Amino acid sequence: MRINNVLITAFFTLSVFSCSPKTWTIVQATSTKIAIDSTTDQLADKNYVSYLLPIKQKTDLQMNVVIGQAAETMKGHGPESLLSNLSADIYREAASKYSGDSVDMAVVNLGGLRTVVPAGNITVGKVFELMPFENELVILWLKGDKLTGLIQFFAKIGGEGVSGLRMHIANGRAVDVTVGGKPIDPDKLYSIATNDYLAGGNDGMVQLAQYVKRINTGLKIRSVLIDYIKNETKKGNMIQAKLDGRIAYSK
């Protein structure tokens, strides 16, 4: 019986120590930079390349379709830019059409505009580069006091993409703020067109998540942009925007 107890104790001790979690410490690490360019083609799996080729050819045919002409090169930057102004105006126009009522303003995050649109041909692929995400158009209703907080955030970071809003930035603060040509009423509800990412309060725009009402349109931002470009092209218009001082630094 004593021998059995000793065996049981030994077995229990071994089990405890064998199940104890191990702690690993990195003592050395090395890395190698591999350029992803034409020099890596020789490393590609030939069978996989052959499999993908017809898919790539089909995709290229769709992406290379020209849907419009940009009058000039458009970039996204603060405090306002051609690309952010155009995008925000398109957001607001599409949201107004969807709701059947004029939407007060629109908000586009500069960080969401992922490429430059050069002067000349605009292809479907360029719009995919500009908006590679599956974001959707959303309409929010925000009280004036929350909207004021959002606008002060815009001033702090040096501007964002907006439409329907005019403001000046002085010492990191928003001044001379108007929406639809009028000062903001803290108790009024303002309709705002934006994307579902920002509607969640992301990119520091926490006030957008404090909405009173929200409508998910189901419209992909990318599709909204493509439709706008196609419609303008049908009218014989080039795609262009202008800097109108909607956000500017006070002198």
Residue pairs with C-beta under 8 A, 6 or more apart in sequence:
34 40
62 124
63 123
63 124
63 125
63 128
64 123
64 124
64 125
65 123
65 124
66 121
66 122
66 123
67 122
67 123
67 124
67 127
67 226
67 229
67 230
67 233
68 121
68 122
68 229
68 230
68 232
68 233
68 238
68 239
69 120
69 121
69 122
69 233
69 238
69 239
70 117
70 118
70 119
70 120
70 121
70 122
70 238
70 239
70 240
71 119
71 238
71 239
71 240
72 82
72 119
72 240
73 116
73 117
73 118
73 119
74 81
74 82
74 83
74 86
74 116
74 117
74 241
75 81
75 82
75 83
75 116
75 117
76 83
76 84
76 87
76 110
76 113
76 161
77 84
77 110
78 110
78 157
78 158
78 159
78 160
78 247
79 158
79 159
79 169
79 247
79 248
79 249
80 159
80 161
80 162
80 243
80 244
80 245
80 246
80 247
80 248
81 110
81 161
81 243
82 240
82 241
82 242
82 243
83 113
83 116
83 117
83 161
83 241
84 108
84 110
84 113
84 160
84 161
84 162
85 161
85 163
85 241
85 242
85 243
85 244
85 246
86 239
86 240
86 241
87 108
87 113
87 161
87 225
88 106
88 107
88 108
88 161
88 162
88 163
89 106
89 163
89 241
90 224
90 225
90 228
91 106
91 107
91 108
91 137
91 163
91 193
91 194
91 195
91 221
91 224
92 103
92 105
92 106
92 163
92 164
92 193
93 228
94 137
94 193
94 217
94 219
94 224
94 227
94 228
95 103
95 106
95 137
95 139
95 191
95 193
95 217
96 102
96 103
96 193
98 137
98 139
98 217
98 219
99 139
99 191
99 215
101 191
103 139
103 164
103 191
103 192
103 193
104 164
104 179
104 180
104 190
104 191
104 192
105 162
105 163
105 164
105 165
105 179
105 180
105 190
105 191
105 192
105 193
106 161
106 162
106 163
106 164
106 192
106 193
106 194
107 150
107 160
107 161
107 162
107 192
107 193
107 194
107 198
107 205
107 208
108 160
108 161
108 162
108 194
108 195
109 160
109 161
109 195
109 197
109 198
109 203
109 205
110 159
110 160
110 161
111 203
112 131
112 133
112 135
112 195
112 197
113 130
113 131
113 161
114 129
114 130
114 131
114 132
115 126
115 129
115 130
117 126
117 130
117 239
122 229
122 239
124 226
127 222
127 225
127 226
127 229
128 222
130 225
131 221
131 222
131 225
133 197
133 221
134 220
134 222
135 195
135 196
135 197
135 220
135 221
135 222
136 195
136 196
136 216
136 217
136 218
136 219
136 220
136 221
137 193
137 194
137 195
137 196
137 217
137 219
137 220
137 221
137 224
138 193
138 194
138 195
138 196
138 199
138 214
138 215
138 216
138 217
139 191
139 192
139 193
139 214
139 215
139 217
140 191
140 192
140 194
140 199
140 208
140 211
140 213
140 214
140 215
141 189
141 190
141 191
141 192
141 211
141 212
141 213
141 214
142 150
142 189
142 190
142 192
142 207
142 208
142 210
142 211
142 212
143 186
143 187
143 188
143 189
143 190
143 212
144 184
144 185
144 186
144 187
144 188
144 189
144 190
145 186
145 187
146 207
146 210
147 179
147 184
147 190
147 192
147 207
148 177
148 184
148 186
149 207
150 205
150 207
150 208
151 165
151 167
151 174
151 177
151 184
152 173
152 174
153 204
153 205
153 207
154 160
154 162
154 167
154 174
154 247
155 167
155 169
155 172
155 173
155 174
156 172
157 204
158 169
159 169
159 247
160 247
162 246
162 247
163 193
163 246
164 179
164 180
165 177
165 178
165 179
165 246
165 247
166 176
166 177
166 178
166 179
166 181
166 245
166 246
166 247
167 174
167 175
167 176
167 177
167 178
167 246
167 247
168 174
168 175
168 176
168 247
168 248
168 249
168 250
169 175
169 247
169 248
169 249
169 250
170 249
170 250
175 250
176 250
177 183
177 184
178 184
179 190
184 190
189 212
189 213
192 208
194 208
195 221
196 216
197 203
198 205
198 208
199 208
199 209
199 211
199 214
200 208
200 209
201 207
201 208
201 209
201 210
229 239
232 238
232 239
233 239
